């Protein structure tokens, strides 16, 4: 005999609405990326992994500049996504709010001198493109999955 299933989005931790599934998926991906940033081989020049700043020469997948701070930010974003996926409203907030944060980070990466101390995260050109895609994608996921659920007669 199985326990009765809680209703979607009632705060019981059930993640069966599209917006909750999207937030949980994005959160899990951020957790994975955060962990991978600490694994030599997956992160090239791992011996050059700095705490923060533009002189951390480690690159996740040989492409995306990372530092200890950058990896921790990914882990924290992942924890937030998983935690906020527990309800429809907070899942949507994570996707849209997180998308806005990533668009701001993209804009920041575009306007700063990547070799200066202002690049404390650090980011490179590949990171900037990824942040643009993440920002647009997360906002789209938050808006579209919310609309898809709303169209079926339930809030998303």
C-alpha positions in Angstrom: 0.0 0.0 0.0 1.3 3.4 -0.9 0.9 6.6 1.1 -1.6 9.1 -0.4 0.1 11.7 -2.6 0.1 15.3 -1.6 -1.5 17.8 -4.0 0.8 19.6 -6.3 2.3 22.7 -4.9 0.7 22.4 -1.5 4.0 22.8 0.3 4.5 19.1 1.0 7.5 18.9 -1.2 5.8 17.4 -4.2 7.4 18.6 -7.4 5.1 17.6 -10.2 4.1 20.9 -11.8 6.2 21.9 -14.8 7.6 25.0 -13.1 8.7 22.9 -10.1 10.3 20.3 -12.3 12.1 23.0 -14.3 13.5 24.6 -11.1 14.5 21.2 -9.6 16.3 20.3 -12.9 18.1 23.7 -13.1 19.1 23.4 -9.4 20.4 19.9 -9.9 22.5 21.0 -12.9 24.0 23.9 -10.9 24.9 21.4 -8.1 26.5 19.1 -10.6 28.5 22.0 -12.2 29.6 23.2 -8.8 30.9 19.8 -7.9 32.6 19.3 -11.3 34.4 22.5 -10.9 36.4 20.9 -8.1 37.3 17.7 -10.0 40.8 17.7 -11.7 40.6 16.6 -15.3 37.1 17.8 -15.7 38.5 21.2 -14.7 41.6 21.8 -16.6 44.6 23.5 -15.0 43.1 22.5 -11.7 46.4 23.3 -10.0 45.8 27.0 -11.1 42.4 27.1 -9.3 42.4 30.3 -7.3 40.1 31.4 -4.5 38.7 34.3 -6.7 39.8 36.9 -9.1 40.9 37.0 -12.8 44.1 35.0 -12.3 42.4 31.7 -11.6 43.4 29.9 -14.7 41.3 26.7 -14.1 38.7 26.0 -16.7 35.6 23.8 -16.3 35.6 21.5 -19.4 38.6 23.5 -20.6 36.3 26.4 -21.5 34.7 28.2 -18.6 37.0 30.1 -16.2 36.3 29.0 -12.6 37.6 29.7 -9.1 36.7 28.4 -5.7 34.2 31.3 -5.3 32.7 30.6 -8.7 32.2 26.9 -7.9 30.7 27.8 -4.5 28.2 30.2 -6.2 27.2 27.3 -8.5 26.7 25.0 -5.5 24.6 27.7 -3.6 22.5 28.4 -6.7 21.9 24.6 -6.9 20.8 24.3 -3.3 18.5 27.3 -3.8 17.0 25.7 -6.9 16.3 22.4 -5.2 14.9 24.0 -2.1 12.7 26.5 -3.9 11.3 23.8 -6.2 9.2 22.6 -3.3 6.4 25.0 -4.2 5.1 26.5 -7.5 5.5 30.1 -6.5 9.0 29.8 -5.2 10.1 27.6 -8.1 8.9 30.3 -10.5 10.7 32.9 -8.3 13.9 30.9 -8.6 13.7 30.6 -12.3 12.8 34.2 -13.1 14.8 35.8 -10.3 17.8 33.6 -11.1 17.5 34.4 -14.7 17.6 38.1 -13.9 20.7 37.6 -11.8 22.4 35.8 -14.6 21.5 38.6 -17.1 23.0 41.1 -14.7 26.1 38.9 -14.4 26.3 38.7 -18.2 26.1 42.5 -18.4 28.7 42.9 -15.7 31.0 40.5 -17.6 30.6 42.4 -20.8 31.4 45.8 -19.4 34.3 45.1 -17.1 37.9 44.5 -18.1 38.2 40.8 -17.8 41.9 41.2 -16.7 41.1 43.6 -13.9 40.4 43.1 -10.2 36.7 43.8 -11.0 36.6 40.3 -12.5 36.4 38.8 -9.0 34.2 35.8 -9.8 36.0 35.3 -12.4 34.4 35.1 -15.8 35.7 34.9 -19.4 34.0 35.3 -22.8 32.6 31.8 -22.7 31.1 32.4 -19.3 29.6 35.6 -20.6 27.8 33.8 -23.4 26.7 31.1 -21.1 25.3 33.6 -18.6 23.3 35.3 -21.3 21.8 31.9 -22.4 21.2 30.9 -18.8 19.5 34.2 -18.0 17.2 34.1 -21.0 16.6 30.4 -20.6 15.7 30.5 -16.9 13.3 33.5 -17.4 11.7 31.7 -20.3 11.3 28.5 -18.3 9.8 30.4 -15.4 7.3 32.3 -17.6 6.4 29.5 -20.0 6.1 26.7 -17.5 4.0 28.9 -15.3 1.8 29.7 -18.3 1.5 26.1 -19.3 0.2 25.2 -15.8 -2.1 28.2 -15.7 -3.6 27.2 -19.0 -4.7 23.9 -17.5 -6.7 25.6 -14.8 -4.1 25.4 -12.0 -1.7 28.0 -10.8 2.0 27.7 -11.8 
